[in-house]
Amino acid sequence: MKLKEKVKRDEHFIARGNGRSYGDASLGSTIYNTLNYNKILKLDTDQGAIIAESGTLLSEILNVIIPSGWFLPVTPGTKYVTIG
């Protein structure tokens, strides 16, 4: 079953990325793993804008934007979190 169908079926769920959040944010009875949704869809180096899927790791974003001369204004204590 595709994620879109699961979301429509389940009234309450939690989307889980890489599981590196502080606290118990990704605990629940219905959890959907978003790690397969990890593509960078668009990078606009002129505007400094990026569109990426929720399962994209911050490390992957940094690997793309740093060579382009960009960095994030705020970062967490680890680069192994997902952006969603």
Order of alpha helices (4+ residues) and beta strands (2+ residues): alpha-beta-beta-beta-beta-alpha
